[in-house]
Amino acid sequence: MSRVILPVFFAILFCLQGAAQESSDPVAQALSQGDLYLSKHKYELALDAYHKADKLAHHTSAAAFLKIATIDKKAGAFSEALEEARKAIKAASDNKAVNLQVLQFRAGLLAQMAGKPTDKKLKEAEAELREALALDAANPVTHLDLGMILLRQERDAEGIPELNTYIASPGANPATVAETRLVIANPIRARLPFAPNFSFTTQDNQEISNASLRGKVVLMDFWGTWCPPCRESVPIAMPKTVFYASRKGQWDGQHLDIPSIRISAVSSRLDAVNLDTFQQIVEKMSAASGLQLTGPPVEFRVKKHPFVRADFDRSVGAVHMYQSMVQTIAGDYLLTMEVYAYSSDELQRVAASLQTMDISDEDP
């Protein structure tokens, strides 16, 4: 439910669009250049552009401070992001709209940094949100965020009315409203991580979902293809072959050099891959993990042989990684190729190399 807190986070990147439009203003041009780099996930270049805008503005641009804070947050540098947001408030002066957004942003950062219910950062986040309500008492997002912060402090009697205020607000996001109702029904959802809704069909055509498992004891078996005892414990799911290739040609069983390709094959009765089915699979995978789809899955052919592909990106701490998943049917096996890289360009180059492969439906 933590993703509900401050849903305006991504909107902050463009909260001052008027100041970042293409014009002869060098500050606006630097901000626009940073936004372009950011859209391409080139964070270091974006950060350089935003710092340039800050310097050109003589440290008076609230937009530059906010955008720098956003990248700091992505990198996990929360303390630095808080400081940049503080500078944004000072630069915004009497601009009520910008101050409101910065207060919400700072509250979100503090909430992410907090741990146990008595953590003082939760009290600081609460203070930021109450200050935001003093600027705009009707802002529904602030009520939602405040309610979640109060529930995290185990102050349910105070937090639930705030959540109800959000639910009753005109134009409230239906998906967020549905999640908020779940929190109201069970406030512990605001304090502990809950598994997302999921469902899948087993090889025996049995439908499994978190709803069907509720109230039952569930044994979760975590295993890896590099672990011999794991392979023995799950013989049906064990791939026929697993091949790793990296730039240095090294893999110690746990760590991969990047860029790299992981190829595995599992028994399959399919005659060909299906783009619609593949899209459903990767969308569910994205929803249940830290992977973010960078575009719709596509179908392509190598020597008339059909393939499907989906690209993702994800952040692991301060590291940003790009991943491509490619599947095809080879004989009686579903072949899965996973490409890992540190940049989008690097990912495309490695993935493009797959188009030079030899295709055969027969075992070697």
C-alpha positions as CSV (number, residue, x, y, z in Angstrom):
1,M,0.0,0.0,0.0
2,S,3.1,2.3,0.2
3,R,2.6,3.0,-3.5
4,V,-0.6,4.9,-2.6
5,I,1.4,7.5,-0.6
6,L,2.0,10.6,-2.7
7,P,0.8,9.4,-6.1
8,V,1.7,12.8,-7.4
9,F,5.4,12.0,-7.1
10,F,5.8,11.5,-10.9
11,A,3.8,14.6,-11.6
12,I,6.3,16.6,-9.7
13,L,8.7,16.2,-12.6
14,F,6.5,18.4,-14.7
15,C,4.7,20.4,-12.0
16,L,6.2,23.7,-13.4
17,Q,5.6,23.1,-17.1
18,G,5.1,26.7,-17.7
19,A,8.7,27.4,-16.6
20,A,10.1,24.6,-18.7
21,Q,8.6,25.3,-22.1
22,E,11.0,25.8,-25.0
23,S,11.9,29.4,-25.2
24,S,14.9,31.7,-25.5
25,D,15.3,31.5,-21.7
26,P,18.5,29.5,-21.0
27,V,17.1,28.2,-17.7
28,A,14.0,26.9,-19.4
29,Q,16.2,25.3,-22.1
30,A,18.4,23.6,-19.6
31,L,15.3,22.2,-17.8
32,S,13.8,21.0,-21.0
33,Q,17.1,19.3,-21.9
34,G,17.1,17.6,-18.5
35,D,13.6,16.4,-19.0
36,L,14.6,14.9,-22.4
37,Y,17.5,13.0,-20.8
38,L,15.2,11.9,-17.9
39,S,12.6,10.5,-20.4
40,K,15.5,8.4,-21.8
41,H,16.6,7.3,-18.3
42,K,19.9,9.1,-18.7
43,Y,19.9,10.2,-15.1
44,E,23.5,11.6,-14.9
45,L,23.0,13.7,-18.0
46,A,19.6,14.9,-16.7
47,L,21.1,15.8,-13.3
48,D,23.9,17.8,-15.0
49,A,21.3,19.7,-17.0
50,Y,19.2,20.5,-13.9
51,H,22.3,21.7,-12.1
52,K,23.1,23.9,-15.1
53,A,19.6,25.3,-14.9
54,D,20.1,25.9,-11.1
55,K,23.4,27.8,-11.8
56,L,21.9,29.8,-14.6
57,A,19.0,30.8,-12.4
58,H,21.4,31.8,-9.6
59,H,19.9,29.2,-7.3
60,T,16.4,30.7,-7.5
61,S,14.6,28.0,-9.6
62,A,12.2,25.9,-7.6
63,A,11.7,23.7,-10.7
64,A,15.4,22.9,-10.9
65,F,15.5,22.0,-7.2
66,L,12.5,19.8,-7.5
67,K,13.9,17.9,-10.4
68,I,17.2,17.4,-8.7
69,A,15.4,16.1,-5.7
70,T,13.5,13.7,-7.8
71,I,16.6,12.2,-9.3
72,D,18.2,12.0,-5.8
73,K,15.2,10.1,-4.6
74,K,15.5,7.6,-7.5
75,A,19.1,7.1,-6.6
76,G,18.1,6.4,-2.9
77,A,19.8,9.6,-1.7
78,F,16.9,10.6,0.5
79,S,18.8,13.1,2.7
80,E,20.1,14.9,-0.3
81,A,16.6,14.9,-1.9
82,L,15.1,16.4,1.3
83,E,17.7,19.2,1.3
84,E,17.0,20.0,-2.4
85,A,13.2,20.1,-1.6
86,R,13.9,22.5,1.3
87,K,15.7,24.8,-1.2
88,A,12.7,24.5,-3.5
89,I,10.4,25.8,-0.8
90,K,12.7,28.8,-0.2
91,A,12.9,29.5,-4.0
92,A,9.1,29.1,-4.4
93,S,8.5,31.9,-1.8
94,D,4.8,32.6,-1.8
95,N,3.9,30.3,-4.6
96,K,1.2,28.2,-2.9
97,A,0.9,25.5,-5.5
98,V,4.6,24.8,-5.6
99,N,4.9,24.8,-1.8
100,L,2.1,22.3,-1.6
101,Q,3.8,20.0,-4.0
102,V,7.1,20.2,-2.2
103,L,5.5,19.5,1.2
104,Q,3.9,16.4,-0.2
105,F,7.1,15.4,-1.8
106,R,9.1,15.8,1.4
107,A,6.4,13.9,3.4
108,G,6.8,11.0,0.9
109,L,10.5,10.9,1.4
110,L,10.3,10.9,5.1
111,A,7.7,8.1,5.0
112,Q,10.1,6.0,2.9
113,M,12.9,6.6,5.3
114,A,10.8,5.7,8.4
115,G,10.8,2.3,10.0
116,K,8.8,1.4,13.1
117,P,5.6,3.2,14.1
118,T,7.5,5.4,16.7
119,D,10.0,6.6,14.1
120,K,10.3,10.4,14.4
121,K,10.4,10.6,10.6
122,L,6.7,9.7,10.6
123,K,6.0,12.6,12.9
124,E,8.0,14.9,10.6
125,A,6.1,13.6,7.6
126,E,2.8,14.3,9.5
127,A,4.0,17.8,10.2
128,E,4.7,18.4,6.5
129,L,1.3,17.2,5.5
130,R,-0.5,19.3,8.1
131,E,1.4,22.3,6.8
132,A,0.2,21.3,3.3
133,L,-3.4,21.2,4.6
134,A,-3.0,24.7,6.0
135,L,-2.3,25.8,2.5
136,D,-5.1,23.9,0.9
137,A,-7.5,22.1,3.3
138,A,-9.5,20.5,0.5
139,N,-6.6,18.8,-1.3
140,P,-7.6,15.1,-1.4
141,V,-4.1,13.7,-1.9
142,T,-2.9,15.4,1.2
143,H,-5.8,13.8,3.2
144,L,-4.9,10.4,1.7
145,D,-1.2,10.7,2.6
146,L,-1.9,12.0,6.1
147,G,-4.3,9.2,6.7
148,M,-1.6,6.6,5.7
149,I,1.0,8.3,7.9
150,L,-1.3,8.3,10.9
151,L,-2.2,4.6,10.4
152,R,1.5,3.8,10.2
153,Q,1.8,5.4,13.6
154,E,-1.0,3.1,14.8
155,R,-3.3,6.1,15.2
156,D,-6.2,4.4,13.3
157,A,-8.9,6.5,14.9
158,E,-7.4,9.6,13.4
159,G,-6.2,8.2,10.1
160,I,-9.4,6.5,8.9
161,P,-11.4,9.7,8.7
162,E,-8.6,11.2,6.6
163,L,-8.9,8.2,4.2
164,N,-12.7,8.6,4.1
165,T,-12.2,12.2,3.1
166,Y,-10.1,11.1,0.1
167,I,-12.7,8.5,-0.9
168,A,-15.5,11.1,-0.8
169,S,-13.6,13.6,-2.8
170,P,-14.7,14.3,-6.4
171,G,-12.5,12.8,-9.1
172,A,-10.7,10.4,-6.7
173,N,-8.8,7.7,-8.6
174,P,-11.0,4.5,-8.7
175,A,-8.1,2.1,-8.3
176,T,-6.7,4.1,-5.3
177,V,-10.2,4.3,-3.8
178,A,-10.4,0.5,-4.0
179,E,-7.0,0.1,-2.3
180,T,-7.9,2.7,0.3
181,R,-11.1,0.8,1.2
182,L,-9.0,-2.3,1.8
183,V,-6.8,-0.4,4.2
184,I,-9.7,1.0,6.1
185,A,-11.1,-2.5,6.5
186,N,-7.7,-3.8,7.7
187,P,-5.4,-0.9,8.8
188,I,-2.5,-3.3,9.3
189,R,-2.1,-3.0,5.5
190,A,-0.7,0.5,6.1
191,R,2.0,-0.9,8.4
192,L,3.1,-4.2,6.8
193,P,3.8,-5.2,3.2
194,F,1.0,-7.2,1.6
195,A,1.3,-9.4,-1.4
196,P,-0.3,-7.9,-4.5
197,N,-3.3,-9.5,-6.1
198,F,-2.2,-12.3,-8.4
199,S,-3.6,-15.3,-10.3
200,F,-2.2,-17.9,-12.6
201,T,-3.0,-21.3,-14.2
202,T,-0.9,-24.3,-13.3
203,Q,0.3,-27.0,-15.7
204,D,-2.7,-29.0,-14.5
205,N,-5.1,-26.2,-15.5
206,Q,-5.7,-25.3,-11.8
207,E,-6.5,-21.7,-11.2
208,I,-4.5,-20.3,-8.3
209,S,-4.9,-16.8,-6.8
210,N,-4.2,-15.0,-3.5
211,A,-7.9,-15.0,-2.9
212,S,-8.1,-18.8,-3.2
213,L,-5.2,-19.2,-0.8
214,R,-6.5,-16.8,1.9
215,G,-6.7,-18.6,5.3
216,K,-4.5,-21.5,4.1
217,V,-1.0,-22.4,5.0
218,V,1.2,-21.7,1.9
219,L,4.7,-23.2,1.5
220,M,6.9,-21.0,-0.7
221,D,9.9,-22.7,-2.2
222,F,12.6,-20.3,-3.4
223,W,15.1,-22.0,-5.8
224,G,17.6,-21.2,-8.5
225,T,18.9,-23.0,-11.6
226,W,22.4,-22.7,-10.2
227,C,21.5,-24.8,-7.1
228,P,21.7,-28.6,-7.6
229,P,19.4,-29.5,-4.6
230,C,16.9,-27.0,-6.0
231,R,16.9,-28.6,-9.4
232,E,16.3,-32.0,-7.8
233,S,13.4,-30.7,-5.8
234,V,11.6,-29.2,-8.8
235,P,12.2,-31.7,-11.6
236,I,9.2,-30.7,-13.7
237,A,10.0,-27.0,-13.7
238,M,13.7,-27.5,-14.3
239,P,14.9,-26.2,-17.6
240,K,16.5,-28.6,-20.0
241,T,19.5,-26.3,-20.4
242,V,20.6,-23.0,-18.9
243,F,23.3,-21.0,-20.7
244,Y,24.9,-17.8,-19.5
245,A,26.9,-15.5,-21.8
246,S,28.5,-12.2,-20.7
247,R,31.0,-9.7,-22.1
248,K,33.8,-11.2,-20.0
249,G,32.5,-14.8,-20.4
250,Q,32.5,-15.3,-16.6
251,W,29.7,-16.5,-14.3
252,D,30.4,-17.8,-10.8
253,G,27.0,-19.3,-10.2
254,Q,25.7,-16.2,-8.5
255,H,27.0,-13.0,-10.2
256,L,26.7,-12.0,-13.8
257,D,28.9,-9.6,-15.7
258,I,26.8,-7.0,-17.5
259,P,25.8,-7.0,-20.3
260,S,24.8,-10.7,-20.3
261,I,22.3,-13.1,-21.8
262,R,20.6,-15.9,-19.9
263,I,19.0,-18.7,-22.0
264,S,16.8,-21.5,-20.7
265,A,14.5,-24.0,-22.2
266,V,11.5,-25.8,-20.6
267,S,9.3,-28.5,-22.1
268,S,6.3,-27.2,-24.0
269,R,3.3,-28.4,-26.0
270,L,2.9,-25.1,-27.9
271,D,3.4,-24.9,-31.6
272,A,4.3,-21.2,-31.6
273,V,4.5,-18.3,-29.3
274,N,1.5,-16.0,-29.1
275,L,1.9,-12.3,-28.7
276,D,-1.4,-11.7,-26.7
277,T,-0.6,-14.5,-24.3
278,F,3.0,-13.2,-23.9
279,Q,1.7,-9.7,-23.2
280,Q,-0.6,-11.0,-20.4
281,I,2.4,-12.9,-18.8
282,V,4.8,-9.9,-18.9
283,E,2.1,-7.5,-17.6
284,K,1.4,-9.8,-14.6
285,M,5.2,-10.2,-14.0
286,S,5.6,-6.4,-14.1
287,A,2.8,-5.9,-11.7
288,A,4.2,-8.4,-9.2
289,S,7.8,-7.2,-9.3
290,G,10.0,-4.1,-9.6
291,L,10.2,-4.4,-13.4
292,Q,8.6,-1.6,-15.4
293,L,7.6,-2.3,-19.0
294,T,9.1,0.3,-21.3
295,G,6.7,-0.3,-24.1
296,P,4.2,-2.9,-25.4
297,P,5.6,-6.4,-26.3
298,V,6.4,-6.9,-29.9
299,E,6.7,-9.9,-32.3
300,F,9.5,-10.3,-34.8
301,R,11.0,-13.1,-37.0
302,V,14.5,-14.5,-37.4
303,K,14.7,-16.5,-40.7
304,K,10.9,-16.8,-40.7
305,H,10.9,-18.2,-37.1
306,P,8.5,-16.2,-34.8
307,F,9.8,-14.5,-31.6
308,V,8.1,-12.3,-29.0
309,R,10.0,-9.7,-26.9
310,A,9.3,-7.3,-24.0
311,D,11.7,-4.7,-22.5
312,F,11.8,-3.6,-18.9
313,D,13.8,-1.4,-16.6
314,R,14.2,-1.4,-12.8
315,S,16.2,0.3,-10.1
316,V,18.1,-1.7,-7.5
317,G,19.2,0.9,-5.0
318,A,21.3,3.4,-6.9
319,V,21.8,1.0,-9.8
320,H,19.5,1.2,-12.8
321,M,19.3,-1.9,-15.0
322,Y,17.6,-2.7,-18.3
323,Q,16.3,-6.1,-19.2
324,S,14.8,-7.7,-22.3
325,M,12.8,-11.0,-22.3
326,V,12.6,-12.9,-25.6
327,Q,10.7,-16.2,-26.2
328,T,10.2,-18.6,-29.0
329,I,9.3,-22.3,-29.6
330,A,12.2,-24.6,-30.6
331,G,11.0,-28.2,-31.2
332,D,9.3,-29.4,-28.0
333,Y,10.8,-26.5,-25.9
334,L,9.9,-23.0,-24.9
335,L,13.1,-21.0,-25.2
336,T,13.5,-18.0,-23.0
337,M,16.3,-15.5,-23.5
338,E,16.9,-12.7,-20.9
339,V,19.2,-9.9,-21.7
340,Y,20.6,-7.6,-19.0
341,A,22.4,-4.3,-19.5
342,Y,23.2,-1.0,-17.7
343,S,21.8,1.3,-20.5
344,S,19.0,1.2,-23.0
345,D,21.5,1.5,-25.9
346,E,23.6,-1.4,-24.6
347,L,20.4,-3.5,-24.2
348,Q,19.4,-2.8,-27.8
349,R,22.9,-3.8,-29.1
350,V,22.9,-7.1,-27.2
351,A,19.3,-8.0,-28.0
352,A,20.0,-7.2,-31.7
353,S,22.7,-9.9,-31.7
354,L,19.9,-12.5,-31.3
355,Q,18.8,-11.8,-34.8
356,T,22.0,-13.4,-36.1
357,M,21.4,-16.8,-34.4
358,D,20.9,-20.1,-36.2
359,I,17.4,-21.5,-35.7
360,S,16.7,-25.3,-35.6
361,D,13.7,-27.2,-34.3
362,E,15.8,-30.3,-33.8
363,D,18.0,-31.3,-30.9
364,P,21.7,-31.0,-31.6
